[in-house]
Amino acid sequence: MSTVTAFRPPQSPQALSEQEVRVELAACYRLIAHFGMDDLVFTHISARVPGRNDHFFINPYGLHFSEITASSLVKIDLDGNLVESSEHPVNQAGFVIHSAVHAARHDVACVLHTHTRAGVAVSCLAEGLLPLNQFSLQFFNRIAYHDYEGVALDLDERERLVADLGDRRILILRNHGLLTAGRTIPEAFSLMYYLDQSCRVQLEIMASGGKMLLVSEATGEKVAGQFERNGVPAGQREWPALLRLLDRMDPSYRD
């Protein structure tokens, strides 16, 4: 009989080996694909190499997220140079966004960027994400916004992007998509999952034509604080179950 672990104690990214980070990051790519948050071979998830502030792993450009494995991930430095040989190139737009966050925020272990339909739609709304329900209230007054400047190919945009992000973990890229900055890979995934859910729910409410009930400032702060004080880092509780899901479907992400 197999043993099911309901919860694993959180591990700091510094306690993980490079191989463990590779496996977690590959799992994150597969989960983004599984839950329909991918965009063909575009968008990116990056993870800091343990013990380094100047190296991170990112996806090999051209592979679908459902194909990503631990060994196929590319290790690069903050200038986009390969640290280890790879047969795969790196998307310049991914490097610009992710290197900016990793260079400025040493507390961030994983940067996750998506172009989901709901996320792009909300990024195009002047009001952004609204305090409408429990999904979105965990992000109340904790979302940063960055104005669209075109495809992220210009290195000088990095300074403005990290200035807009500040010390927050959620960034909505106006007219573009969503970004989460997690202290762990599970946290970055969980934040993105519920951020996208929040966007989906908001669009459904708006499409219904009904009168929206916005939550008050006091209640919004209360709920966001409850999420922050629940004693379990975002993503840690559900992560073992998500890995079991992947292992049942296709464990090749570990290769």
PyMOL commands that set and color helices and strands:
alter all, ss='L'
color gray80, all
select helices_A, chain A and resi 13-15+18-34+65-67+70-72+92-104+117-123+134-137+157-165+185-208+217-228+239-249+251-254
alter helices_A, ss='H'
color red, helices_A
select strands_A, chain A and resi 44-48+55-58+74-77+110-114+143-146+170-173+177-182
alter strands_A, ss='S'
color yellow, strands_A
deselect
rebuild
show_as cartoon
